[in-house]
Amino acid sequence: MELEALLKEAEVAHGHLCAGQVLGVRMAMHACALLQITEPRGKDRKRLVTFVEIDRCATDAIGVVTGCRLGKRALKFVDWGKMAATFVDLTRVVGDDLYRGVRVAALESSKDLARQRFPEIEPKNLQQMTAYRELSDAELFSVERVEVRLPAKEFPGYKAGRVACALCGEGINYDRGVLRGDELLCGGCSAPESRYYKVVNP
């Protein structure tokens, strides 16, 4: 698909169009071109697993272009706070659980280029959106060829048995249980100090 059509889809999916959306669409388009994936949401839809490094606007845009979704287990989140993503091509097998892909990161210098090329445009978001539509891929992104370890249990469509945590009784999917002694525990019960929530009594 063309850039403008994808931007419209991204705007609908995200609720608004912003500079991060434009970067995310361009980033995913560039990665697909580098991997020679022409129809990521069509005939090539089972080829990609994407690791995003930020939970911001660009992530929604990347999902629109690639078709990778968290609920499909094709989108993985690594909380590094970086405007970057790694696109893994499941047809490029290196060895056991090892696949090739590309990591694409937004260049900090692209913000300066936006100011230099479009100083008359205000506000900053509109200035960046304009620039990010027009700058070349080389001006927007750094690219690294990478290898990513992706075991079968991390694949989209992976099926595994469901077990109950020995302490709380809640079900655990996708081999996420933690063995403590002879008991299988969920992540929260195996390390209660690292829970992201605290139970409070009403």
N, C-alpha and C positions, 0 to 999 in steps of 0.2 A: 504494500500500500504506500501511497504518497504521504509525505510529511504532514501536510495540512489536514488530510483525512484522519490520520492517526491522532493529531492534536485535538481534533474535534471529539474523537472517541475518548481520549484521555480526559478532556474537560468534563464530559458527561459522567465518566466513571468516578472522577475525583471531586466534582462539584464546582470547580473553577479552573481557569487556566492561569498558570504562573510560570516564572522562570524555571523552577524546579521540574515542572511538567515537561517543558520544552527540552531541558537537558536529559530527562529520563527517556523521552521518546527518541531523541537523537542518539543517546548512548546505546539503547537496545537495537536500534536500526543499524548502527555501526558494527556492533558485535555480531549481529546476524549476517551482515555482509562479509565480515572477516571469516566467519565460520561457514560461509556459503549455504546458509539456511534461508531459502527463499520464501517459504510459507510456514512460519513458526506456529501459526494458529490453524494451519491446514494440514497438508500432507507431511510436514515436518514436526507436527505437534508433540511427538513423543521423543524428539531428539534432545530437547533442552531441559536442564535443571539450572536455575539461576540463584546465586547467592547475592543478596543485597546487603549493603553495609550501613544503611541508614533507614530509619522509619519516618521518612518525610515524603513530600509530594512525588519525587522522582520514582519512588518504589511503585506507586500506583500506575504511573505511566509505563514503567518497564513491564508490568503485568499486562497492560493493554496490548503492547506490541508483541510480546513473546507468547502470551497465553498462559504463562506460568502463574500459578496461584498457590497460596498457602494451603488451601483446602484440598488441592490436588497433589500436595507434597512435591510440587515442582519448583516452589519458591521457598528458599531458606533464608532466614534472617540472622546475620552476624552483627551484633550491636557494637560497631566500631565508630559510629558517628561520621562516616566518610561518604562523600558523594561518589560512590564507586560500586561496581557490581562485577561478579564473575559469572560468565556464561559457559556452562559445561556442555559439551557435545557428547552425548551418550553413544554415538557411533564411532567415536575416536578413542578406542581402547588402547591403553599403553600396557597394562598388565592387570594382575588381580586387583579389582576394585579401584583402578587408577585410570582416569580419563583426562583427555586434553580439552582445553578451553581457552578463553581469553578473559583477562581482567581489564576492565575499562574504568578509568578514573577521570573525573572532571578536573581540569587544570585550574588552579587558583588564578593564573594569569588571564583567564577568559573574562573575569570581572573587569580587569584593567582595560582589556581590549574593547569591551562593551562601552566603557567610559570614553575611550579614545575615539572610537568610530562613530558614536552617537551621543556626543556631549549635549546636544540640544534637546534630547528626549528626557522627560521627567514623567512620572517618578522612576526610581531606580529599577523597580520590577519590570516596567514597560521597556526601559532601556535594555535590560538584560534579555527579555523575551525577544526583542527585535534582533539583538546581536546573536543570540543562540540559534535563531532560525538561519542566519546567514553565514556565520563563521564556518570555516572548514572543520572537518573532523580532527585534523592535526592541531588546529588552534584551540579546540575544545577539550580534547582528551589525550591522556597517555594510555598506552596499550601494552600489556605484558602477556606473552604466551605463557600459559600455566598448565600444571597438572594438578588434579584434585582427586583426593581419595574419597570415593563414594561407595560404601558397602551396599549390598543388595537391600538391606533393611531401610535404607534412606531413599530408595527409588520410589517414584510415583507408582501407585498400584500395588505396592508390597503388601502381602497379607501375612499376618502372624496371629498366633493364639492370643486370647485375652486372659489375663490372670488378675486375681484380686490381691491387693496389698494385705499382708498379714496383720498390719496394725489398724488401718482405717477402713479396710474392706472395699475401697474404691477400685474400679477396674483400671488396669494398666494395659495400654496398647503398644504395638510396635517395638517390643523387646526393650521397653524403657525401665523395666524393673531393676532394682539394685539388690544384690544378694548380701545380706548381713548375717553372718553365721549360717544357719540353715533356713533363714526366712527371706522371702522375697518381698521387698518393700518398694513403695512408690518414692519418687524423688523427694517429696515433702516430708515423708516419715523417715527416710534414710538420713536426712540432714535438716532437721527442723529449724536450725539457726539460719539456714540459707533460704527459707521460704520467702516468696515475694509478698505474702499476706500474713496477717496476724488475726487469729480467731478471737472475737470478742463476744462475751455473753450479753444477750439482750437485757 
